[in-house]
Amino acid sequence: MNKFDKIFIIHRKIDVERDVDTLIKKVIKYTSNPIEIIEPVELGDSESLICFWSKKLASKKSVISLYNTNIKLYERIVKEKLDNVLILEDDAELNNDIEIKLDYEAMIHFLDIRTWKNRNVSCLANFYPSWKETKRLLEILNEYRRIKKNKHRPIDLELDYAKSKYFLNFNYSSYFHHPKVNNISTLGNSQKLNDDGSNATNITKSKIKIQD
């Protein structure tokens, strides 16, 4: 049952509506080590923040904060040589009655599938099997960031673009999902979901490798 050597949950303490305690209770059986709550990297109100995703300052800060938080976690994985790491966002919900089968050969195994224009756009639950591969990923992202002169996409899109550019080995499975209220996802695009948390819209997944 012990699937993960380390589980990190990204959660802001002020977001009291996010039931992180319930999430911990559901995933704690998959690790024998303490689960760590990670406070996202806070950003100032600088207008110099460059983001492809939105012109709104609050959205820019959210996108870049989550990006930087993931980078900090990658750096920690490398520094501490952590293998078999799961990084969760605090609104992740575990699908019921599904055995988790992990791909230990992938650089990243995405444990949630959400597609947009044939791209995976979710970092809700990511599994990092090898600290050495995470180090390689970190080097790629840092170089990619330098080339783009510090311009930002959301971390999920950055990973997908890096996958295409550098031919990275990513895998995808549907073990977690975003919660929904009145059949509407908690994500910002208000996308309708099926009962299992998957997309209700008809989106082709021809470029997404699915793990059985």
C-alpha angles and dihedrals in degrees: 000000000000101000103155131048090199136016123195122188117198106218137153112220091220091061093085092161089069106090097217093159091064090048090052091051091053098048102034091088089067095064138042093205130079116276113236125217111214121204109219119248108267120225132203126236095265114153088209091079106120118207131164092202105064143000092214112103094221091053092046091052092048093050095046094042092055091045092051092045091056091047090052090051091049089052090051092048089054096043093049094035093234119180127190096027125170119201114195133184112226096247094057116126122199116233111241125249096003122131110226112232113186130206106224092181096061124093086224128007108201108211094195127055122209119151134199121179089346092307127116106241104180133097092168093123121007128177119207109193100183132036089207091057089045088054089053090048091050092051090050093049093047091050091045090051091050092051091051090049093242096306113151140221119177112283093251092056092043089055091048093049090047090051091055095043098045099028094239123185107245126162131197135210136161108237099124133038141184115261119248136214117204088351091302122120119242086232119108097252092062091227117180116243137205120241091269092054096256124129115285091200118091103252123164116235098194093131096044118093109218123207113221 
